[in-house]
Amino acid sequence: DDETEKPPYPKLSLRKTIYGIFLILGIGGFFSLITQFGKDTVSDDGWIPVLIFNVSGIETIVWSQIPWDPLMLATLFNIFYNAFVAIAIGVTYPIFVSLGVLFGIPINAIVDVIGRGQSFS
């Protein structure tokens, strides 16, 4: 009867792992789209008002002067950030992730001021 006992750990399947990765990437992409929609419509640097101003002639966009490389890099990092937040929520507690996002930058600023002696202007 010892042979029929199940192991104390679940078996991992390759299919479950691959689908899990696609699910996480999909959630990260969805969060990125939501974030981008908010930036496009609500924030001060939203693209929808800029395009309306361009079409109406109030403002002219010179496409060759747009810094495409940093813009694409920032978009890629936004996708990575949202994917990692989705992973962290799945692995830990959502409140833990929320507090980390909320307090991460102020704590880093405090460490810079106290630990490294930097000053901010």
Secondary structure as the mmCIF struct_conf table of DSSP 4:
data_model
#
loop_
_struct_conf.conf_type_id
_struct_conf.id
_struct_conf.beg_label_comp_id
_struct_conf.beg_label_asym_id
_struct_conf.beg_label_seq_id
_struct_conf.end_label_comp_id
_struct_conf.end_label_asym_id
_struct_conf.end_label_seq_id
HELX_RH_3T_P HELX_RH_3T_P1 ASP A 2 THR A 4
BEND BEND1 GLU A 5 GLU A 5
HELX_LH_PP_P HELX_LH_PP_P1 LYS A 6 PRO A 7
BEND BEND2 PRO A 8 TYR A 9
HELX_LH_PP_P HELX_LH_PP_P2 PRO A 10 LEU A 12
HELX_RH_AL_P HELX_RH_AL_P1 LEU A 14 THR A 41
TURN_TY1_P TURN_TY1_P1 VAL A 42 VAL A 42
BEND BEND3 SER A 43 SER A 43
TURN_TY1_P TURN_TY1_P2 ASP A 44 ASP A 45
HELX_RH_AL_P HELX_RH_AL_P2 TRP A 47 SER A 56
TURN_TY1_P TURN_TY1_P3 GLY A 57 GLY A 57
BEND BEND4 ILE A 58 GLU A 59
HELX_RH_3T_P HELX_RH_3T_P2 TRP A 63 GLN A 65
BEND BEND5 ILE A 66 ILE A 66
HELX_RH_AL_P HELX_RH_AL_P3 TRP A 68 VAL A 91
BEND BEND6 THR A 92 THR A 92
HELX_RH_AL_P HELX_RH_AL_P4 PRO A 94 GLY A 115
BEND BEND7 ARG A 116 ARG A 116
#
